[in-house]
Amino acid sequence: MKMKSRKQEFNFLLRFIIRTFAHMFRNIFILFILFTGFLLVSCQHKTVETKKMQLTVSIIPQKYLATFIAGDKFDVQAMQPIGSNHETYEPAPRDMEKISTSKLYLALGALDFEIAWLDRFKASNPAMTVINTSEGIQMISGHHHEDEEGDDHNHGIDPHTWLSPSCMKVQAANISKALSAIDTANASFYASTLTKFYLTADSVDRVIREKLSGSEGKSILIFHPSLAYFARDYNLIQISIEQDGKEPSPAYLSELVKTAKEKGITSIFISKEFDTRNAEVIAREIKGKVVVFDPMAENWAENMILLADLIAKN
C-alpha cells in the first residue's frame, strides 16, 4: 500500500511539474509572439516615417531655402558639393546619382552647369519635375563690355539671385507652389512655412538696411561680380575686377587702380572659393586689403547679415 501511495504521489508531482512548465512555456511563447509582432510593426512604422520624397537643388544656399519650406516632408540634397565653385563645377557620376530618385529638381535657372546639364538631368530621370525657382525675378545681365576691337559683348544672365532677400522671397514662393503641386495633402503646411520665410527674409532685410545706413551709393570693388542683386537691393555700386570670368588685362587693371584711388576704395571683396593672389596684388597697389566672404554659406540668413556687416565696415 505504501509503494502504491508513493507511486501516486510521484505521478501527481510529475503531472504538476509538467503542467506548471507547460503553462510557463506557453506564456513565454505568447510573450515572444507579441514582442516579435511589436518589433515588426515598429520597423514598418519607422520605414513609413523615414521614406520621404526626395528633392534636389543646385547649390547649398538653395538647400537652406528648400528645407525651410519643405520642413520634414522632403529629403533635400544639393547637387554641387560644399567647397566647389559653381563657375567651374561639372557634375561627377556620384553627383548624378543624387537625382536618380528625386521627385523634384529646383534650379536657379542661370548657373553655367544648369544651362549645360539640365537636359541631361531630365533624361536621366524623366519622372523628375524641374522648376526654375527664379521665375518672376527681374534678372540682371552678366558682364557687359567692349573688346579690344570695339565689339560689344553681353555674357548671359547673372545667376547670383540668392544673395538678395527680395529675390529669395520670389524663389520661396515658387518652391512652395511646386511642393504643393506634388504633395497636395500638405499644401497648407507649405503655405505656412512660406509665410514664416517671408518674416525671416523681411527681418534679414531690416538688419541689412540698418547696417548699411549711410552707405547708399557706396562702390564695392569685387574680384568676381557676385553682388549685383545685393547691390540693386541696397543702392550700392559693384565694380568687377574679373572680365568675363578671366583675369583683367593690364590696361583694365590700371583703370581699376585709378578708379579705386579716386573713390577712396581700400577693400577688395573676393568670394571664398576664388584664389586671392590677384586680389592681393591690386590691394597692394591701392594700399588696401582683401576681404573674403562666403556666398555659398549654409546658413543663408546669418550669412546675409555677415555680408552686410563686412560691406559696412570696409
C-alpha positions as CSV (number, residue, x, y, z in Angstrom):
1,M,0.0,0.0,0.0
2,K,2.9,2.3,0.8
3,M,4.5,1.7,-2.5
4,K,1.3,2.4,-4.3
5,S,0.8,5.6,-2.3
6,R,4.3,6.8,-3.1
7,K,3.8,6.0,-6.8
8,Q,0.6,8.0,-6.8
9,E,2.3,10.9,-5.1
10,F,5.2,10.7,-7.6
11,N,2.7,10.7,-10.6
12,F,0.8,13.6,-9.1
13,L,4.0,15.6,-8.6
14,L,5.2,14.8,-12.1
15,R,1.9,15.9,-13.6
16,F,2.0,19.1,-11.6
17,I,5.6,19.8,-12.8
18,I,4.6,19.1,-16.4
19,R,1.5,21.3,-16.2
20,T,3.5,24.1,-14.5
21,F,6.3,24.1,-17.1
22,A,3.8,23.8,-19.9
23,H,1.9,26.8,-18.6
24,M,5.1,28.7,-18.2
25,F,6.4,27.9,-21.7
26,R,3.1,28.8,-23.2
27,N,3.2,32.2,-21.5
28,I,6.8,32.7,-22.7
29,F,5.8,31.7,-26.2
30,I,2.9,34.1,-26.2
31,L,5.2,36.9,-25.0
32,F,7.7,36.1,-27.7
33,I,5.0,36.3,-30.4
34,L,3.7,39.6,-29.0
35,F,7.2,41.1,-28.8
36,T,8.1,39.9,-32.3
37,G,4.9,41.4,-33.6
38,F,5.6,44.7,-31.9
39,L,9.1,44.8,-33.4
40,L,7.6,44.2,-36.9
41,V,5.0,46.9,-36.5
42,S,7.7,49.3,-35.2
43,C,10.0,48.6,-38.1
44,Q,7.2,49.0,-40.6
45,H,6.1,52.3,-38.9
46,K,9.7,53.5,-38.9
47,T,10.1,52.6,-42.6
48,V,7.0,54.6,-43.4
49,E,8.2,57.6,-41.4
50,T,11.7,57.7,-42.9
51,K,10.6,57.1,-46.5
52,K,10.3,60.7,-47.7
53,M,10.1,62.1,-51.1
54,Q,13.4,63.5,-52.3
55,L,14.2,66.8,-53.9
56,T,17.4,68.2,-55.3
57,V,18.6,71.8,-55.5
58,S,21.6,73.1,-57.4
59,I,23.6,74.9,-54.6
60,I,23.9,74.9,-50.8
61,P,22.1,78.3,-50.2
62,Q,19.1,76.8,-52.0
63,K,19.1,73.9,-49.7
64,Y,18.6,76.3,-46.8
65,L,15.5,77.7,-48.5
66,A,14.1,74.4,-49.8
67,T,14.5,72.9,-46.3
68,F,12.8,75.9,-44.7
69,I,9.8,75.5,-47.0
70,A,9.7,71.7,-47.1
71,G,10.2,71.1,-43.4
72,D,10.3,67.4,-42.7
73,K,8.2,66.4,-45.7
74,F,11.1,66.0,-48.1
75,D,14.7,65.0,-48.0
76,V,16.7,67.9,-49.5
77,Q,20.1,67.5,-51.1
78,A,22.3,69.9,-53.1
79,M,23.8,68.9,-56.4
80,Q,27.0,70.9,-56.0
81,P,29.3,69.7,-53.3
82,I,30.3,72.0,-50.4
83,G,33.5,73.9,-51.2
84,S,33.3,73.7,-55.0
85,N,33.0,76.7,-57.3
86,H,29.7,76.9,-59.3
87,E,31.6,78.8,-62.0
88,T,33.7,75.7,-62.8
89,Y,31.6,72.8,-61.4
90,E,30.6,69.9,-63.5
91,P,28.6,67.0,-62.1
92,A,30.5,63.8,-61.4
93,P,28.9,60.4,-61.7
94,R,28.3,60.3,-57.9
95,D,26.5,63.6,-58.2
96,M,24.3,62.3,-61.0
97,E,23.2,59.5,-58.6
98,K,21.6,62.1,-56.4
99,I,18.9,62.9,-58.9
100,S,18.1,59.2,-59.8
101,T,15.3,59.1,-57.1
102,S,14.5,62.8,-56.9
103,K,10.8,63.8,-57.3
104,L,11.8,67.4,-58.0
105,Y,14.8,69.5,-59.1
106,L,14.8,73.1,-58.0
107,A,17.1,75.0,-60.4
108,L,18.3,78.6,-60.1
109,G,17.9,78.8,-63.8
110,A,21.1,80.7,-64.8
111,L,24.0,78.8,-63.4
112,D,26.5,77.6,-66.0
113,F,26.3,74.0,-65.0
114,E,22.5,74.1,-65.1
115,I,22.5,75.5,-68.6
116,A,24.9,72.8,-69.7
117,W,23.4,69.9,-67.8
118,L,19.7,70.3,-67.1
119,D,18.6,68.4,-70.2
120,R,20.8,65.5,-69.1
121,F,19.4,65.7,-65.6
122,K,15.9,65.3,-67.1
123,A,17.0,62.5,-69.4
124,S,18.5,60.5,-66.5
125,N,15.3,60.8,-64.5
126,P,12.2,61.5,-66.8
127,A,9.9,61.3,-63.8
128,M,11.6,64.2,-62.1
129,T,9.9,67.6,-62.3
130,V,12.3,70.5,-63.0
131,I,11.4,74.0,-61.7
132,N,13.1,77.3,-62.4
133,T,12.9,79.0,-59.0
134,S,14.0,82.4,-60.4
135,E,10.8,82.7,-62.5
136,G,9.4,86.1,-61.8
137,I,12.7,87.8,-60.8
138,Q,13.9,90.7,-62.8
139,M,17.2,89.1,-63.9
140,I,20.4,91.1,-64.4
141,S,22.5,90.7,-67.4
142,G,26.1,89.3,-67.0
143,H,29.2,91.2,-67.9
144,H,28.7,93.8,-70.5
145,H,31.9,95.2,-72.1
146,E,33.7,96.1,-75.3
147,D,36.6,94.0,-76.5
148,E,39.8,95.5,-78.0
149,E,38.2,95.6,-81.5
150,G,35.3,97.6,-80.0
151,D,32.8,94.7,-80.4
152,D,30.0,94.7,-77.8
153,H,29.6,91.6,-75.7
154,N,26.8,90.6,-73.2
155,H,27.7,87.5,-71.3
156,G,24.4,85.9,-70.3
157,I,22.5,86.3,-67.1
158,D,23.9,86.9,-63.6
159,P,22.8,83.8,-61.5
160,H,23.5,85.2,-58.0
161,T,19.9,85.7,-57.1
162,W,20.2,84.0,-53.7
163,L,22.3,87.0,-52.4
164,S,19.2,89.1,-52.3
165,P,16.4,88.8,-49.7
166,S,13.8,90.1,-52.2
167,C,14.8,87.5,-54.8
168,M,14.8,84.8,-52.2
169,K,11.2,85.6,-51.4
170,V,10.3,85.1,-55.0
171,Q,12.1,81.8,-55.1
172,A,10.5,80.7,-51.8
173,A,7.0,81.3,-53.4
174,N,8.0,79.2,-56.4
175,I,9.2,76.4,-54.2
176,S,6.1,76.5,-52.1
177,K,3.9,76.3,-55.2
178,A,6.0,73.4,-56.7
179,L,5.8,71.4,-53.4
180,S,2.1,71.9,-53.1
181,A,1.5,70.7,-56.6
182,I,3.4,67.4,-55.9
183,D,2.3,66.9,-52.3
184,T,-1.3,68.4,-52.3
185,A,-2.1,66.8,-48.9
186,N,0.5,69.2,-47.3
187,A,-0.3,72.3,-49.3
188,S,-1.4,74.2,-46.2
189,F,1.9,73.3,-44.5
190,Y,3.9,74.7,-47.4
191,A,1.8,77.9,-47.3
192,S,2.5,78.3,-43.6
193,T,6.3,77.8,-44.0
194,L,6.3,80.3,-46.9
195,T,4.7,82.9,-44.6
196,K,7.4,82.1,-41.9
197,F,10.2,82.6,-44.5
198,Y,8.7,85.9,-45.6
199,L,9.0,87.0,-42.0
200,T,12.6,85.8,-41.8
201,A,13.6,87.5,-45.1
202,D,12.0,90.7,-44.0
203,S,13.8,90.6,-40.7
204,V,17.1,90.0,-42.5
205,D,16.4,92.9,-44.9
206,R,15.7,95.2,-41.9
207,V,19.0,94.3,-40.3
208,I,20.9,94.8,-43.5
209,R,19.4,98.2,-44.1
210,E,20.3,99.2,-40.5
211,K,23.9,98.1,-41.0
212,L,24.2,99.8,-44.4
213,S,22.5,103.0,-43.3
214,G,24.6,105.9,-44.8
215,S,26.3,103.6,-47.3
216,E,23.9,104.4,-50.2
217,G,25.8,104.8,-53.4
218,K,28.9,103.2,-52.0
219,S,31.2,101.5,-54.5
220,I,32.3,97.9,-53.9
221,L,35.4,96.6,-55.7
222,I,35.0,92.9,-56.1
223,F,37.0,90.2,-57.8
224,H,34.1,88.1,-59.1
225,P,30.9,90.0,-59.7
226,S,28.5,88.1,-57.4
227,L,26.8,91.0,-55.6
228,A,24.7,92.6,-58.5
229,Y,21.4,91.7,-56.9
230,F,22.6,92.7,-53.4
231,A,23.8,96.0,-54.8
232,R,20.5,96.6,-56.6
233,D,18.5,95.9,-53.4
234,Y,20.6,98.3,-51.3
235,N,21.7,101.0,-53.7
236,L,25.4,100.1,-54.0
237,I,27.7,100.1,-56.9
238,Q,29.5,96.9,-57.8
239,I,32.9,97.3,-59.7
240,S,34.1,93.9,-61.0
241,I,37.8,93.1,-61.4
242,E,37.1,89.9,-63.3
243,Q,36.3,90.3,-67.0
244,D,34.1,87.5,-68.4
245,G,35.4,85.1,-65.9
246,K,39.0,86.0,-66.8
247,E,41.8,87.9,-65.1
248,P,41.8,91.7,-66.0
249,S,44.0,93.0,-68.8
250,P,46.9,95.3,-67.8
251,A,45.0,98.3,-69.2
252,Y,41.8,97.4,-67.3
253,L,43.8,96.7,-64.1
254,S,45.4,100.2,-64.4
255,E,42.0,101.7,-64.8
256,L,40.6,99.9,-61.8
257,V,43.5,101.1,-59.6
258,K,42.9,104.6,-60.7
259,T,39.1,104.3,-60.0
260,A,39.7,102.8,-56.6
261,K,42.0,105.7,-55.6
262,E,39.6,108.3,-56.9
263,K,36.7,106.8,-55.0
264,G,38.7,106.1,-51.8
265,I,38.2,102.3,-52.1
266,T,40.5,100.5,-49.7
267,S,39.0,97.0,-49.7
268,I,38.7,94.3,-52.4
269,F,36.0,91.7,-51.8
270,I,36.5,88.2,-53.0
271,S,34.5,85.0,-52.7
272,K,35.9,82.3,-50.6
273,E,36.2,79.8,-53.4
274,F,38.5,82.0,-55.5
275,D,42.3,82.4,-55.4
276,T,43.1,85.6,-53.5
277,R,46.5,86.2,-55.1
278,N,45.3,88.6,-57.9
279,A,43.2,90.5,-55.5
280,E,46.2,90.9,-53.2
281,V,48.2,92.4,-56.0
282,I,45.6,95.1,-56.6
283,A,45.2,95.6,-52.8
284,R,48.9,96.4,-52.6
285,E,48.5,98.9,-55.5
286,I,45.8,100.8,-53.7
287,K,47.3,100.3,-50.2
288,G,44.2,98.4,-49.2
289,K,43.2,94.9,-48.0
290,V,41.4,91.8,-49.2
291,V,38.1,91.0,-47.6
292,V,37.0,87.3,-48.1
293,F,33.3,86.4,-47.9
294,D,31.4,83.2,-48.5
295,P,28.4,83.5,-50.9
296,M,27.8,79.7,-50.6
297,A,27.4,79.5,-46.8
298,E,24.8,77.0,-45.5
299,N,23.0,79.4,-43.1
300,W,21.7,82.0,-45.6
301,A,20.1,84.3,-43.1
302,E,23.2,84.6,-40.9
303,N,25.4,84.9,-43.9
304,M,23.5,87.8,-45.4
305,I,23.8,89.8,-42.2
306,L,27.5,89.0,-42.0
307,L,27.9,90.2,-45.6
308,A,26.2,93.5,-44.8
309,D,28.4,93.9,-41.8
310,L,31.6,93.4,-43.9
311,I,30.5,95.9,-46.5
312,A,29.5,98.5,-43.9
313,K,32.9,98.1,-42.1
314,N,35.0,98.0,-45.3
